[in-house]
Amino acid sequence: MCADKPKDERAALNGTLFLQYNPPLCEVFSMAEEVRQEMLAHMKRTIEVLKTSLGKIQTGRANPAMVEDVVVDYYGAPTPLKQLATLVAPDPDLLVVQPYDKTQMAVVEKAILAAGLGLNPANDGKVIRIKIPKLSEERREELARVIKARGEEGKVALRNVRREANEKLERMKDDGKISEDDYRRGREKNDESIQEHSKQVDELIEGKNKQLRTI
């Protein structure tokens, strides 16, 4: 709860007295912190989107993320494969898909083929095995550029989130809801946050590039 009670100060406008509301300090903190927490939530989602995006890039190493979002026509309903099957990578160059509904084996196989992933599933009636092809040097270089671009896109998204948060703080300052010092401190915290999240982007990109180099 607020320790400081709000103060009603009398002010005059064209000779008419009216009450001016000055919010307590804890309320000011709450408004500025609410903006920061909203920004952090958006930044976290940006990192998660990047992780998912990188997980789908084929580096020559088997990863269930490569096929988990393949859309399967399951009895007429478009459904992500991850909801219909167990997905595992028992070997670095092998994916195994085990549909819960064995009557849909052929449908799942067809969906993987149609997804444009360059994968050739083999259906033995019980599981679907997918051998992950080795990458040529040319393909590795192409993927390295894609990975770098995804990282830049992530950083641009983070900067946009910070800009929106700073704009909200500026409007609060202009409306008298927060002080100049609160505005300055808020911007400083936002800068610290984007540095931390940009570092996470760099670590994700480096990790993906390492996969690409070591396969």
C-alpha positions, 0 to 999 in steps of 0.5 A, a space after each residue: 500500500 502507499 505510504 504517502 497519501 495523495 495531496 489535493 492542492 488548490 490551483 487557479 485557472 482563469 480565477 476559478 479554484 480547482 483541486 489538483 491531484 498529485 499522485 503519491 510516490 509509490 503510485 508514480 513508481 508503480 506507473 513507471 515500473 508497469 511500463 518496464 515490466 510490460 517491456 520486459 515481457 515483450 522482450 522475453 517473447 522476442 527471445 522465445 520467438 528467436 529461439 523457435 525460429 533458430 530451432 527450425 533451421 536445419 544445420 545437419 543435426 536432427 532436431 524435433 523442432 525442425 518438424 514439430 510445427 508441420 501442419 497435418 490434415 488430421 481428419 480435416 482439421 489442420 493440426 501441428 505435428 507436435 500435437 499428434 506424435 512423439 518426436 525424438 532425435 535418437 541420433 545426430 542424423 535421425 528423427 523419429 516420428 511416432 504418431 499416436 494414431 497409427 491410422 494416420 501414418 500416411 497422412 503424417 508422412 505426406 504432410 512432412 513431404 509437403 512441408 518443403 523442408 527437403 526431408 524424405 520420411 520413411 514410413 514402416 507402419 509403426 514409426 516414421 524415420 527421417 534421415 537428416 542430409 549432410 550439408 554442403 559447404 555452400 549450404 552452410 554459408 547460406 545458412 550462416 547468413 540466414 542465422 545472422 539475419 535472424 539475429 539482427 531481426 531479433 535485435 531490431 525487435 528489441 529496439 522497437 520494444 524499448 522505443 515504445 517503452 521510452 515513448 510511454 515514459 515520455 508521455 507520462 512525464 509530459 502529462 506530469 505523471 512522473 518526474 524528470 528524474 523518474 523518466 531518466 531512471 526509467 530510460 536508463 533501466 530500459 537501456 540496461 534491459 536491452 543490453 541484457 537481451 541483446 547479449 542473449 541474442 548474441 549467445 543464441 546466434 553463436 550457439 547456432 553457428 557452433 552447431 553449423 560448424 561442428 556437424 
